[in-house]
Amino acid sequence: MASAVLRSRGPADGECRLEQLQDAVVFPFVSIFSMVNPIGMAALFLEMTKHYSVDVRHKLAYRVAIYGFLLLVVALFVGPYVLNFFGVSLPDIQIAGGIFVFYTAWGMLTAQPKVSGVEAREAADSADIAFFPLTMPITAGAGSLAVTISLSSKISRSGRSDLMDYGGAIIGIALVFVSTALCYRFADVIFRRIGHAGTNVITRLSAFILLAIGVEIVWGGLKPLILALSAK
């Protein structure tokens, strides 16, 4: 009887775990993908590597994706401890990060992303631009780091399986940078096909999603502070 009950519960438990893993992957993927904006940033990548040969540009695309993945995974695990060292609470970074994400998304909605003159000159003079400035700050900048640290704080306070949530976050980050590698690798082909208008539409949609994510991150930080005040 007991074994029959356990067998009957097995598929349900498996479905529950699969659904939890999907949730753990989807939110990090959507939030970081909107922040990185691989298609929109592919235009900047193409502009900053136009003086390189096609083979070098393709290698840079893969290196940027690898560097970006490693940078955000390190931020996922180490970021909260660095904040604690400086005496910054997790709700504080969630609110600050959410405001920064909101501000960045608003800028994406109201203006065209561009590279500053200083960054363009540094890119042209640098022998290796894969990490700076292509990875940091263009692809995985302060906004992506803020989102990743906020995700880490959310996982630590969720009360669920840390292993599954962290694993899902890593998978989500990996999927973002696989998409980034593909978008950067085929940037010239993409922009020939979708054109300037299509690029603008995709960028605006990503920015709108990012606005909603910024609101959610801010509320995630405000809620425990409000509850702490009401408990006093």
N, C-alpha and C positions, 0 to 999 in steps of 0.2 A: 504493500500500500504506500509506504513512505517513498520507495524508489519510483513508483508510478507518479506520485505527486511531484517529485523532483524533476522527473523527465518532462512532465507537463509544464513545469515552470521554466525549463531550460530555454525554449525558443523565445518566450516572452522576455526573459532576462537578456538574451542575446540581442533582441530587437531594441530593448531599452538602452543597452550599451552602445549599439550601433547608432541610435538616435543621439545619444549623448556625444559620441565621437563626431558625428556630423555637425552638431551645434558647436563643438569645440573647434572645428576646422573652419566653418562658414564665417563666423563673426570675425576672427582674426584675418581671414582672407579678404573679406569685403572691406573691412576698415583700413587695412594696410594697403590693399590694392587701390582704393580710392585716394589714399594719401600719396602713394608712389606715382599713380597715374601713368602706367607704362606707355600707353598710346600717345598721350599728350606730351610726355617727356621725351618720347622717341624723336619728336621734331627737334628738340634741343640737342639731343645726342647726335642726330644727323648733321645739324648745323655746326657743332663743335668738332666733328670728326671729318668734315668735308675735305680737308687737306690731306687726309690719310688715304692709303690705298684700300681697296675693298677688303683684302685679306686682313689687314691690320684692324680695320673697323669691326670686322666680324669677331676677331679675337678680343677686342676691347669690350664688345657686347657681352660675351661670356664672362669675362673677368669682372665687369661691373656687377653682374648678377651674383657671382660667387662672393664678392666683397660685401655686397648689400645683405645677402643672406647671413653671412657670418656676423656682420655688425649688429643686425637686429636680434639674432639669437643670443649674442652676448648681452645685449641690452635687456632681453627678456629675463635672463637669470641673474645678472649682476646689478641692473639698474636700481631695483628697490633697496639693495644693500648700500649702494652709494648714497641714495637719498637718506637712508637712516643714519649713515655716518655724518651727514651734514645736518641732521635734525629736521628733515622735511618729512611730513607724514604722507601716507598714500592718498588720502582724500585731497590734500593740498596739490599734489602733482596731477591728480585726475582733473581737478578744476582748472589748474593752469594749462595742462595739456589740452583739455577740451576747448578752452578759450582760444588757444593757439591754433588748434585744428579748425575751429569755426572761422577765425580770422583768415587763415590760409584759404579755406574754401570760398569765403566771400571774395577774396582777391582773385581767385580763379574764375569766379562768376562775372566779375566786373572788369577784368583786365586780361590781356594776353600774357602768358608766362614768357619771360625773356631772361636771357643771360646778361648780367651786368658787364660793362666794359672791362672792369678789373678781372672778372672771372674769365672773360674771353681771352685777354692778353696772357693770363697765367696758363690757360689751356694751350695756347699756341706755343708758349715758351717751354712748357714742361715736357720732359722726355717720357714720362709715364703719367698719363692723366686718368688712368683707370680708377684709382681711389679718389684722388682730389684733382679736379672738382666733379668728375662724372658720377662717382658713387656718393661722396659726401661733399657738398650738400645737395647736389642736383637730384639724384635718385632717392637716396635714403637720408634725408635731411633731418632737421630738428623736429619737424612734424611727425615723421615716421617713428622717430625715437620716442617722442612723447606718447604716441598711440601704443607702441609696444610696451613701454613701462606701465601705462595705464592698464593694458591687458594683463600684465603680470600681477598688478595689484588686485585686479578683479578675480584672477584665478586664486590668489592666496586667501581671499575672503569668501570664496564661493562655498566652501565646506564640502566640495565634491572631491573626486579623485584627482589629486594633483598630477599624477602620472598621465592620465588620459587627457586632462586639460592642457598640460604643457606639451604633450605629444601632438595634440590637435593644433596647438598654436604653431609648433614647429612645421607641421605639414602645411598649414595655411601660409606661413612665411615662405616656405619652399615653393609653393604654387605661385605665389606672387612673383618671385624672382625667376621662375621658369617662364612665366608670361613676359617678364621684363626682358629676359634674354632673347625670346622670340621676337618681341616688338622691336628691340634695338637691332637685332640681327637682320630683320627684314624691313627696317624703317624705310629704306628707299622704295621698296615695292609697295608698302602700305600706303604711303602718301601719294604715290602715283595713282593708286586705285581709288582711295576714298576722297582725295582732294582736300582743299583747305576748308570748305564748308563742313564736310563730314568730320574732320578733325575737331573743329569748333564744337559741333554737336556732342561728340563723345566727351570732350573735356568738360562741357557745361553739365552733362548728366552726372559725371563723376563728382563734380564739385557739389551738386545738389545732394547727392548721397552723403558726401563728406560733411555737409552742414548738419544733417540729421545725426550722424555719428558724433560730431562735436557736442551736440545737445545731450546725447545719451551719456557721453563721458562726463560732462559737467554735472549732470544730475546724479550719476553714480558717485561722484565725490561729495555733492551737497547733501545727499540723503543721510549718510551716517553723521554728518555734522549737525543736521537739523534734529535727528533723533537724539543725539547726545545733549543738545540744548533742552529739548523737551523733557528729558529724563531728570534734569536738575531741579 
